[in-house]
């Protein structure tokens, strides 16, 4: 159904703009922001005017560049309908789907077409896609094979945002890790295609020398030491230096790895990094539920505070959910056997804002981490479909957010397919009151009004 094309004006006493938070009147027509005016400026003739409440702040729709939707193939874990409904309820208006844990994984154009066909007509927010850089034998993922640059180029032509690879086992057999040689080949190919290579950065050699995981959290933590991340980041810095590729480090949990990313950036390398809500909110000292198990793991309280410091200093650029759900039975048992993934898409904004507010950060900081930076990483911040900011020419994805409202997390009320979350019963700050997608207010979280996206290439922007 076509959105209402009538001009809309959203007035807010506080709007988070690229220049900072200020009163504003945001003018929207044909799904785009056409102007950002003073709060008291007269509205165009015939416009629909929405005045936000005094306790509400206008944010750009958030962009989550790290989401495992799992459909097709593992739709009993999560699917496009449920994942995008959860995203919309949490103020996320654009997500980028990871190439695993779906079957088939997004490692060639046929798999991308299959995934897009599965998503079409059921997404409640806009969705873009990462491709997978994996070794292939006769076109089939196989650790004994090699990365195929031609398939990567075809995927870019078909609209993926870039490529993901693993330096150690991914947890699913159909997405094997890359060898040292293939990592270099994938990075060179990404440099030539001008797309990022996003990497699960835990060094397989360091992990192989660590003690095996037992069923308690202490032993699981020991099995994934910080050195696995720092060793991997140093390796990636070398790859970025040799190839000129933009290499992005996914889900940084160890502050030492963040420090190395910062050092590489200071040396002029195209190395960026992200962290996740669970690393900024949870801590190993209080980890009792396998709902919080993930790889790399949640570390200590002191490490958590140092991660916040790295984020504040710009050594990490983005905060994304790494929403990696599974059926509840896969979280049964101890930490050694439970599936490693955290379901947090719907509550990510509230989790991060709760921690940020407590540490003196602002909504401007949060929008930089959770909208502008992920949009830029995925190439969704340019061209006529630009996301991630409230500015003229951008897509009119807007969120009315009440930053001081506090409520407990009720797992049964979440829109994820399964009510599994490490934040159950936790009182979080902030509430998403209203969401506009392409300038049309969403009346419910199950409305399939989202679009399937491809990034605007720089040469065409």
C-alpha positions in Angstrom: 0.0 0.0 0.0 1.4 3.4 -0.9 2.2 5.7 2.0 0.2 8.9 2.6 1.9 11.6 0.4 0.5 14.6 2.4 3.2 16.8 3.8 4.0 16.1 7.5 5.6 18.4 10.0 7.0 16.8 13.3 7.7 19.5 15.9 10.0 18.6 18.8 11.3 20.7 21.7 14.3 18.4 21.5 15.5 16.8 18.2 18.8 15.1 17.8 20.3 16.7 14.7 23.8 16.3 13.1 24.7 19.7 14.7 23.4 18.7 18.1 20.1 18.5 20.0 17.9 21.5 19.4 14.2 22.5 19.0 13.1 21.8 15.4 10.3 21.3 13.0 11.0 18.5 10.6 9.2 18.7 7.3 8.5 15.5 5.4 7.1 14.9 1.9 7.1 11.8 -0.3 8.9 9.8 2.4 11.9 12.2 2.7 12.9 15.0 5.0 12.6 18.1 2.8 13.6 20.7 5.5 14.5 21.1 9.1 13.1 24.4 10.4 13.1 26.3 13.6 10.6 24.9 16.1 8.2 27.8 15.7 8.4 28.1 11.9 5.0 28.1 10.2 4.0 24.7 8.6 3.4 24.5 4.8 -0.2 24.9 3.8 -2.2 21.7 4.2 0.5 20.0 6.2 -0.3 17.5 9.0 1.4 18.8 12.1 2.5 16.5 15.0 3.7 18.1 18.2 5.8 15.8 20.4 5.1 15.7 24.1 7.4 17.7 26.4 9.1 14.5 27.6 9.8 13.2 24.1 12.9 13.6 22.0 12.9 13.2 18.2 15.6 10.7 17.0 16.4 9.5 13.6 15.4 5.9 13.1 18.2 3.7 14.4 20.3 1.4 12.1 21.4 -2.0 13.3 24.0 -3.4 11.0 24.4 -6.7 12.9 21.3 -8.9 13.0 20.9 -12.6 12.4 17.4 -13.1 11.1 17.9 -16.8 10.3 15.2 -17.1 7.6 15.0 -19.2 5.4 16.2 -22.5 6.8 16.1 -21.7 10.6 12.9 -19.7 10.7 12.0 -21.6 13.9 14.9 -19.6 15.5 13.8 -16.2 14.1 12.2 -14.8 10.9 11.8 -11.6 9.0 8.3 -10.9 10.3 9.2 -11.3 14.0 12.7 -9.8 13.8 11.5 -6.7 12.0 8.5 -6.3 14.3 10.9 -6.3 17.2 13.2 -3.8 15.5 10.3 -1.4 14.9 9.1 -1.7 18.5 12.7 -0.8 19.6 13.1 2.3 17.4 15.2 0.5 14.8 14.0 1.3 11.3 16.8 -0.3 9.3 18.6 -3.5 9.9 21.3 -5.3 7.9 20.9 -9.1 7.9 24.0 -11.3 8.5 24.7 -14.0 5.9 24.4 -16.8 8.5 22.5 -18.6 10.3 20.1 -19.0 7.4 20.1 -21.9 5.1 21.4 -21.3 2.5 23.9 -18.8 3.8 24.3 -15.7 1.6 27.4 -16.7 -0.2 26.2 -16.3 -3.8 23.6 -14.5 -5.8 21.2 -17.4 -5.8 21.2 -17.5 -2.0 20.7 -13.7 -1.9 17.7 -14.0 -4.2 16.3 -16.8 -2.0 16.7 -14.6 1.1 15.2 -11.5 -0.5 12.2 -13.6 -1.7 11.8 -14.9 1.9 11.8 -11.4 3.3 9.7 -9.7 0.7 6.2 -8.6 1.8 6.7 -9.4 5.5 9.3 -6.9 6.7 8.1 -4.2 9.1 11.3 -2.1 8.7 13.9 -1.7 5.9 16.3 -4.5 5.4 19.7 -4.7 3.7 22.0 -7.7 3.5 25.6 -8.7 4.1 27.3 -11.3 1.9 29.5 -14.1 3.1 33.2 -14.5 2.3 33.8 -18.2 2.8 35.9 -20.9 1.2 34.1 -22.8 -1.5 34.6 -26.1 -3.3 32.5 -26.5 -6.5 30.4 -23.6 -5.3 29.6 -25.2 -1.9 31.0 -23.8 1.4 33.9 -26.0 2.4 36.9 -25.2 4.6 39.2 -27.0 2.1 38.2 -24.6 -0.6 39.0 -21.0 -1.4 37.3 -17.6 -1.5 35.9 -16.8 -4.9 36.4 -13.1 -5.9 34.0 -13.4 -8.9 31.2 -14.5 -6.6 31.9 -11.7 -4.3 31.8 -9.2 -7.2 28.5 -10.6 -8.4 27.0 -10.3 -4.9 28.1 -6.6 -4.8 26.4 -6.0 -8.1 23.3 -7.7 -6.7 23.2 -5.3 -3.8 25.0 -6.6 -0.7 26.6 -4.1 1.7 29.9 -5.9 2.0 31.2 -9.3 3.3 31.5 -11.1 6.6 34.0 -13.7 7.5 35.1 -15.7 10.5 38.6 -16.4 11.8 37.4 -19.3 13.8 34.4 -21.7 13.7 31.1 -19.9 13.2 29.0 -22.4 15.1 27.2 -23.6 11.9 28.9 -26.0 9.4 27.6 -24.2 6.3 29.7 -21.1 7.1 33.3 -22.2 7.5 36.1 -19.8 8.6 38.7 -18.4 6.2 42.3 -19.3 6.1 45.1 -16.8 6.4 45.5 -16.7 2.6 41.8 -16.4 2.0 41.5 -13.5 4.5 44.0 -11.6 2.5 42.2 -12.4 -0.8 38.8 -11.4 0.7 40.3 -8.1 1.9 41.9 -7.4 -1.4 38.7 -8.1 -3.2 36.7 -5.9 -0.8 39.2 -3.1 -1.4 38.7 -3.4 -5.2 34.9 -3.5 -4.8 35.1 -0.6 -2.3 33.0 -2.4 0.3 33.8 -3.3 3.9 35.0 -6.7 5.2 33.4 -7.3 8.6 35.1 -9.9 10.7 34.4 -12.1 13.7 37.8 -11.5 15.2 38.9 -14.3 17.5 42.1 -15.9 16.6 41.7 -19.7 16.1 45.2 -20.5 17.3 44.8 -18.7 20.6 41.4 -20.3 21.1 43.0 -23.7 20.4 45.5 -23.2 23.2 42.9 -22.1 25.7 41.3 -24.6 28.2 38.1 -26.3 27.0 34.8 -24.8 28.1 33.0 -26.5 31.0 29.4 -25.9 32.0 30.1 -23.0 34.4 30.6 -19.5 33.2 34.1 -19.1 34.6 35.4 -22.0 32.5 33.5 -20.8 29.4 35.1 -17.3 29.9 38.6 -18.9 30.2 38.0 -20.8 26.9 37.6 -17.5 25.0 40.5 -15.3 26.4 40.9 -11.6 25.5 44.1 -12.5 23.7 42.1 -14.2 21.0 40.5 -10.9 20.2 43.7 -8.7 20.4 45.7 -11.2 18.3 43.0 -11.2 15.7 42.8 -7.4 15.7 46.6 -7.0 15.2 46.3 -9.4 12.3 43.5 -7.5 10.8 45.4 -4.2 11.1 48.2 -5.8 9.1 45.7 -6.9 6.5 44.1 -3.4 6.3 47.6 -1.9 5.9 48.6 -4.3 3.1 45.4 -4.2 1.1 43.8 -0.7 1.8 40.6 -2.5 2.6 38.1 -1.1 5.1 38.2 -3.9 7.8 35.5 -3.7 10.5 35.9 -5.7 13.7 32.6 -7.1 14.9 31.3 -7.4 18.5 34.4 -6.3 20.4 34.1 -7.6 24.0 37.7 -7.1 25.2 38.9 -3.5 25.9 42.4 -4.5 24.9 41.1 -5.2 21.4 39.4 -1.8 21.3 42.7 -0.2 22.3 44.4 -1.9 19.3 41.7 -0.7 17.0 42.2 2.9 18.3 46.0 2.6 17.7 45.5 1.3 14.2 43.1 4.2 13.4 45.6 6.7 14.8 48.2 5.3 12.4 45.8 6.0 9.5 44.5 2.5 8.8 40.9 1.8 7.7 40.0 -0.2 10.7 36.8 0.3 12.6 35.0 -1.6 15.4 31.7 -2.0 17.2 30.5 -3.3 20.5 27.1 -4.6 21.6 24.6 -3.8 24.4 25.4 -7.0 26.3 29.1 -6.1 26.6 28.1 -2.6 27.9 25.5 -3.8 30.3 26.3 -7.3 31.6 29.3 -8.7 33.5 30.9 -12.0 34.1 30.6 -11.6 37.9 26.8 -11.7 37.8 26.3 -14.0 34.8 24.0 -16.8 35.8 21.8 -17.4 32.8 22.8 -18.9 29.4 20.5 -16.3 27.8 23.6 -14.1 28.1 26.1 -16.5 26.6 27.7 -15.2 23.4 31.0 -15.4 21.5 33.2 -13.5 22.3 32.0 -13.6 25.9 30.7 -11.0 28.3 33.7 -10.1 30.4 34.3 -8.5 33.8 32.8 -5.3 35.3 36.1 -3.6 35.0 36.4 -4.6 31.4 32.9 -3.2 30.8 33.8 0.2 32.1 36.9 0.3 30.0 34.8 -0.6 26.9 32.6 2.4 27.7 35.7 4.5 27.8 36.9 3.2 24.5 33.5 4.1 23.0 33.6 7.6 24.4 37.1 8.1 23.1 36.2 7.0 19.6 38.3 3.9 19.5 35.0 2.0 18.8 32.5 3.7 16.5 29.2 1.7 16.7 26.9 -0.1 19.0 24.8 -2.8 17.4 22.7 -5.7 18.7 24.3 -8.8 17.3 20.8 -10.2 17.7 21.5 -14.0 17.4 18.4 -15.8 18.7 17.6 -19.5 19.0 14.8 -21.7 20.4 14.8 -21.8 24.2 15.8 -25.5 24.3 19.1 -24.5 22.6 19.8 -22.4 25.7 19.2 -25.3 28.1 22.0 -26.9 30.0 25.3 -25.3 30.9 27.5 -22.6 29.3 29.6 -25.2 27.6 26.8 -26.5 25.4 24.2 -23.7 25.1 23.9 -21.7 21.8 26.1 -18.6 21.9 23.9 -15.7 21.0 22.0 -12.9 22.7 18.4 -11.8 21.7 18.3 -8.1 22.2 17.0 -6.4 19.1 13.9 -4.8 20.7 15.6 -3.6 23.9 19.0 -2.6 22.4 18.2 1.2 22.5 16.9 1.1 26.1 19.8 -1.0 27.3 22.4 1.3 25.8 20.6 4.4 26.8 20.3 3.2 30.4 24.1 2.7 30.6 24.9 5.8 28.6 22.7 8.1 30.8 24.2 6.7 33.9 27.7 7.6 32.7 26.9 11.1 31.6 26.5 10.5 27.8 23.9 12.2 25.7 21.4 11.2 23.1 23.7 12.8 20.6 26.3 10.2 21.5 23.8 7.4 21.3 22.6 8.5 17.8 26.2 8.6 16.6 26.8 5.1 17.8 23.4 3.5 16.9 22.3 5.4 13.8 25.0 7.4 12.0 28.0 4.9 12.4 26.1 1.7 11.4 24.5 3.5 8.4 28.0 4.6 7.3 29.5 1.2 7.7 26.8 -0.4 5.5 26.9 2.3 2.9 23.4 3.4 3.8 24.2 7.0 4.6 24.4 8.3 1.0 22.3 8.8 -2.1 18.6 9.3 -2.2 18.0 6.5 0.3 20.3 7.9 2.9 19.7 6.8 6.5 21.0 7.6 10.0 20.3 11.3 10.6 17.6 14.0 10.7 18.6 16.2 7.8 17.2 17.4 4.5 17.4 14.8 1.8 17.4 11.8 4.2 14.7 9.2 4.4 12.1 10.3 6.9 12.7 7.5 9.5 11.9 9.1 12.8 11.4 8.0 16.4 9.6 9.7 19.3 11.6 8.6 22.3 10.8 9.3 26.0 14.3 9.1 27.6 13.2 9.3 31.2 10.5 6.7 31.3 11.5 3.6 33.1 9.9 0.1 32.8 10.9 -3.5 33.4 11.6 -5.8 30.6 8.8 -8.4 30.2 10.0 -11.2 27.9 6.5 -12.2 27.1 5.8 -8.8 25.7 8.7 -8.8 23.3 8.2 -9.3 19.5 11.2 -11.7 19.0 10.1 -15.2 18.0 11.2 -16.6 21.4 10.9 -14.8 24.8 14.6 -15.4 25.7 16.6 -12.4 27.0 19.2 -11.8 29.6 17.4 -8.5 30.5 14.2 -10.2 31.9 12.9 -8.1 34.8 15.6 -5.4 34.4 14.3 -1.8 34.8 15.5 0.1 31.7 15.4 3.8 30.9 13.6 5.1 27.8 10.5 4.2 25.8 9.8 4.3 22.1 6.4 6.1 21.8 6.0 6.6 18.0 7.9 5.5 14.9 7.7 6.9 11.3 9.0 4.8 8.5 9.4 6.7 5.2 7.4 9.5 6.7 4.4 7.2 7.6 3.6 6.6 11.2 3.5 2.9 12.1 0.2 1.9 13.6 1.5 -1.4 14.8 4.6 -3.5 14.9 3.3 -6.1 12.5 2.8 -3.9 9.5 4.9 -5.2 6.5 5.7 -1.7 5.2 9.5 -2.1 5.1 11.6 -2.2 1.9 14.6 -4.3 0.8 17.6 -2.1 0.3 20.9 -2.0 -1.5 23.6 0.6 -0.7 24.2 3.5 -3.0 27.7 2.9 -4.4 30.1 5.9 -4.0 30.7 6.1 -7.7 27.0 6.7 -8.2 26.2 8.8 -5.2 
